[in-house]
Amino acid sequence: MAITKLTDTEISTELERISGWTVENGKLHKEFQFDSFVEAFGFMARVALIAESMNHHPEWFNVYNRVTVDLATHDVGGISALDFELAKKVDALA
C-alpha cells in the first residue's frame, strides 16, 4: 500500500487521537521533558530503534533533559499515516 499525504481534515481527526502533538511548519511536533539528560538520551535511543525498524526517522533536537520531535514523510511532502503511527509509538516510550 502506497503512503500518501494526509489532508488537513484527516490530520485534524488524527490529532484528536493523540495527546500533546501539534502541527508546526507542516510537521507533527511535540516536546518531551525528562528528569535528566540520561533519561532524555535513553528515550532517544529507544525511539531510534523503533524508527529504524519502521524505516521512518524523526527530525529531533535535544538539549539536556528536553527532546523536541518533528515528524513528516518527506517522500509525500507532508504528514502521512506513518507519522501518526510513529507518534503513537514515541508516546508509548515517553
C-alpha positions as CSV (number, residue, x, y, z in Angstrom):
1,M,0.0,0.0,0.0
2,A,1.4,3.4,-1.0
3,I,1.9,6.0,1.6
4,T,0.0,9.2,0.8
5,K,0.0,12.7,2.2
6,L,-3.0,13.3,4.6
7,T,-5.4,16.1,4.0
8,D,-5.8,18.8,6.6
9,T,-9.1,17.2,7.7
10,E,-7.5,13.8,8.1
11,I,-4.7,15.4,10.1
12,S,-7.1,17.2,12.4
13,T,-9.0,13.9,13.0
14,E,-5.8,12.1,13.8
15,L,-4.6,14.8,16.2
16,E,-7.7,14.3,18.3
17,R,-6.5,10.7,18.9
18,I,-3.0,11.6,20.3
19,S,-2.1,13.9,23.2
20,G,0.1,16.9,23.0
21,W,1.1,16.8,19.3
22,T,0.5,19.8,17.1
23,V,1.4,20.7,13.6
24,E,4.2,23.2,13.2
25,N,5.8,24.0,9.8
26,G,3.9,21.2,8.1
27,K,5.2,18.5,10.6
28,L,3.8,16.8,13.6
29,H,5.5,18.4,16.6
30,K,5.9,17.5,20.3
31,E,8.3,18.5,23.1
32,F,9.2,16.0,25.8
33,Q,10.9,16.7,29.1
34,F,12.7,14.2,31.3
35,D,14.3,14.3,34.8
36,S,17.9,14.2,33.4
37,F,20.0,14.1,30.2
38,V,20.5,10.4,30.6
39,E,16.7,9.8,30.6
40,A,16.3,12.0,27.5
41,F,19.1,10.2,25.7
42,G,17.8,6.8,26.7
43,F,14.4,7.8,25.3
44,M,16.0,8.9,22.0
45,A,17.9,5.6,21.8
46,R,14.7,3.6,22.2
47,V,12.9,5.8,19.6
48,A,15.8,5.3,17.3
49,L,15.4,1.5,17.4
50,I,11.7,1.7,16.6
51,A,12.2,4.4,13.9
52,E,14.9,2.2,12.2
53,S,12.6,-0.8,12.3
54,M,9.9,1.3,10.5
55,N,12.5,2.9,8.2
56,H,10.9,6.2,9.2
57,H,13.1,8.6,11.1
58,P,12.3,11.7,13.1
59,E,13.8,15.1,13.0
60,W,14.7,15.9,16.5
61,F,16.6,18.2,18.8
62,N,18.0,17.6,22.3
63,V,19.1,20.0,25.0
64,Y,19.9,18.5,28.4
65,N,16.6,16.9,29.5
66,R,14.4,18.1,26.6
67,V,13.7,16.4,23.3
68,T,11.8,18.0,20.5
69,V,10.4,15.7,17.9
70,D,9.1,16.6,14.4
71,L,7.6,14.0,12.1
72,A,6.9,14.3,8.4
73,T,7.1,11.9,5.4
74,H,9.5,13.5,3.0
75,D,8.5,11.2,0.2
76,V,5.0,12.6,0.1
77,G,5.9,16.2,1.1
78,G,3.9,16.3,4.3
79,I,2.3,14.3,7.1
80,S,1.2,10.7,6.4
81,A,-0.4,7.9,8.5
82,L,3.2,6.7,9.1
83,D,3.9,9.8,11.1
84,F,0.9,9.2,13.3
85,E,1.9,5.6,13.8
86,L,5.4,6.6,14.9
87,A,4.0,9.4,17.1
88,K,1.9,6.8,19.0
89,K,5.0,4.6,19.4
90,V,7.0,7.6,20.6
91,D,4.3,8.5,23.2
92,A,4.3,4.9,24.5
93,L,8.0,5.2,25.2
94,A,7.9,8.6,26.9
